[in-house]
Amino acid sequence: AAAPKPLPGYAGWKAGNALIVHSSSTLETRRGAFGTSVVTPSSQLYVRNNLPAPDAAILDDRNAWVVRVEGVKNPRELTLAELKTLGLETVATVLQCSGNGRGFFPTKPSGTPWTVGAAGCVVWSGVPVRNVVAALGGVASGMAYVTGTGGEKLPEGVDPLTVLVERSVPIKAMEDAILAWEMNGEPLSLAHGGPLRLIVPGYQGVNNIKYIKRLAFTEAQSQARIMQHGYRMTPPGAKASPDQPSVWEMTVKSWINGPLPEQGPLKPGMVQVHGVAFGGTRGIKGVEVSVDGGKTWQAAQLIGPDLGRFAWRQFVLPVRLGAGTHVLASRATDTAGNVQPEQREENVGGYNNASWADHAVTVSVA
Ligand code: MSS
C-alpha cells in the first residue's frame, strides 16, 4: 500500500491519526475518531479549501484584519478590533461540507469521496451580523442575499470569477449569522478561516466563508463560478446552471459512529450503538436505530448536552447482538417532523447526501 500522505503545513498541528489526508486541501475525520462528547476537537476537524490557504502572516495582527461591509445604509471598512466592540455571541453549529457522503454515490461524482468525516460540531464566538448591520444604518433597500467573499490571493492569469470563493445565501440567514474569530475556545486557526470567518448556522459548509474580506448585502447572487455553477443540485445528465437549487440549508441527517466494522468482530452480547444527528436550522426531535438494515426500528436515546438547534446530538441505543452479521442504521427526525430519507437525491456533484441506507454499517459478531 502507498504510504499515507502527510498533513499539509498549514494543518500540521492536527492529529494525523484521526484524519484521512485526501489531498493538501481536503482532510477528513475518521469515522471512528468522532467520539461521543458532542464537540469535535479542532485537531480532529476536517478541512476543505477550494484555493490554497493564505499566508499565515495574515494572523500576525488579528485585530488589524479588515472587512468591507456593503449593501448597508453606511457602507465602510471595519477592523476586527472594531467588530469586537459591536457585540458578542457564542453558537454551536454543525460544519459540514456539502459533498459529505459523496463517497456513497455509485456514480462516483468528481470531487473528494468523503464518507461521513467532512463534518464536525464546533463552538464559535463572534459578533452577530445583525449587530454590524445595525451599526451601519441597516440593510439598504431591495437586497435579497448576504454575500461573503474569501480573502485568498487569487492565482494570476485567470478570470478572477472562475476561482474566487464568494457565496450568497438568502438574506433571512442573516438573523443567525455571525462573524467569528474564535473556535472551540481558541483564536480561529488559519486552516479554519482565521482571523475572521462568516458562520451561517444550519447552512452547508461552503457558505461559511473563511478569511472573510467583504460582507455584502446584494440584490443578486454572486457572479462567481462557485455560486453560479458550482454547488448546484444538478440532475443526472444535466449541466450545472444557476437555475438549479444551490446547496444552502442542511437537511435532517444522522449516522452511526460505533461500533464500526474496522474495529474488528464483536463478542456476542450488549453493544452501545452510538452516533450523531442534526437537523440543519431545525434541531433534532428524535433518532431511531435499526439492527436489521431498516426492517425494524427502535427509539434511541439522545445523550449529552444539547448545544442548541444548530448543533448535533449524540444518540445511543443499547442492544444485544447474537452471532452473525448485523446491518446497523440510524434515522433522525427534525423538530419540524421531517424524517431522514432512505435514499439520496441523485445529482451530478454528489451533494447533500442524507440517505440513511448509504450511511448504514455492517458489523459481524463471532
Ligand atoms: N472559504 C474560503 N475563503 N475558501 C474556501 O475554499 N471552502 C468552503 C468553506 N469556506 C472555503 C471557504 C468549503 S467548500 C467548506 S466545506 C468549508 O469552508 C470547510 O471549512 P473547514 O474549516 O472545515 O475547512 Mo464544502 O461545502
Boltz pocket constraint, residues with backbone or C-beta under 6 A from the ligand:
constraints:
  - pocket:
      binder: B
      contacts: [[A, 45], [A, 46], [A, 47], [A, 48], [A, 49], [A, 50], [A, 51], [A, 95], [A, 96], [A, 97], [A, 98], [A, 99], [A, 149], [A, 150], [A, 151], [A, 152], [A, 165], [A, 191], [A, 192], [A, 193], [A, 204], [A, 205], [A, 206], [A, 207], [A, 208], [A, 209], [A, 210], [A, 211], [A, 212]]
      max_distance: 6.0
